[in-house]
Amino acid sequence: MKDSLIQVQTTVLTEKEARTIAHIMNEEKLSASVQFFPIVSIYTWKGKLEEAKEFLIIIKSTQNKFEKTKKRLKELHSYELPQITSIKIDNYSQEYFDWIVKETRE
């Protein structure tokens, strides 16, 4: 079966944590590229409405790497219950896909 392109998303509290995760994802070949940027999140946690400044992390990878990426994020993450989701990318250039696969090859 052909591999597919995904973007894994998580949020963290600090830029330092986002930067650390980004470096580790690339160094361990779990991603070809990671982007992060500040956001504001409003959510309910343990019955209470919360608002927090966070950093959204987008990890460019392949479906074949998702389980390893999820496991590593859980190890690295400071949150009790981190968001770890993936979005399948259906439309992309073959060259971009080839680059992602090449950079995540072990």
N, C-alpha and C positions, 0 to 999 in steps of 0.2 A: 504494500500500500504506500502511496506517495505521502510524504510528510506535508504538513501544512504550516503556514506562517501564523503566529499568534503574537498578541501583545498581552503581557502579564501586568496587572496593576496592583499596587499596594499603596498605602499611605503611612507616613511616619511623622513623628513630632518635630524632628530637627533636621536642618540642612546637613549637619554632620552625619547623622544616621543615613540620610538619603545618599550622600556622597560615598559613604562606606559600602553600602549595599551595591551601588552602581559599580564601584571598582571591583568588588568581589564577583558580581555576576559576570563581568567581562573577563576577569582573570581566570575564573573557573570554567570558562567557555559555556556558560549557561545563557549568555546573550551575546549578540553582536553589537548592540547599542542600548544605552539606557538614558532616558531623559527624566528630569525631575523639575518640578516648579511649585511655588507656593500656592496654596488654595485655602479656602475657609470651609470647614465642614460643620454642619448642624445635624445632630443625630441624637437618638435616644439611647442611653446606656444605663442599664440597671434601673429603669423606670424614671430616669431624670433626663430632661432636655439639656443637651450640652452644645457648646460652640467652641471650636478650636481652630487655631491656625496650624496647618499641617503642610506636608510636602507630598504631592502625588508623584509616584514613580511609575514610569512606563518602561517595561523591559521588552525589547524586541527579540523574539526567539522562535522556536519551532515547537509544534505539538509534542514531538518526541522528547523534548527537554522539560516539559511541564512538571512532571512528578518530581524530578530532581530539583527543579527551580522552587517548587512549592516547599519541599522538605528543607532546602537551604534557607529560604526566607523565614520559615518558622524558627529555625535555629538562630538566625541573626536578629529577628524582630524584637523590639522592646515592648510591643503591645501584648496584652493578655489574649486578645482575640483579633489578630490582624486580618484586614481585608486582603485576600489573595484570590484574584479572579483572572480569567483569561478571556480574551476576545479573539475569535478566529477571523483572520483577514482573508477575504475572498478575492479581492482584486488588487493586483500588484504587478510590477514588471518582473519578468523572468530574471533579469540581471540582479534586481534587488533581492529576490528570493534566493538566488544562487549565492549572493554575498552573505546573507544570514546563515545559510547552511554551512558555507565554508568557515565562517568565523566561530560557529558553535561546534564544529567537528573536533572530537577529542583526539 
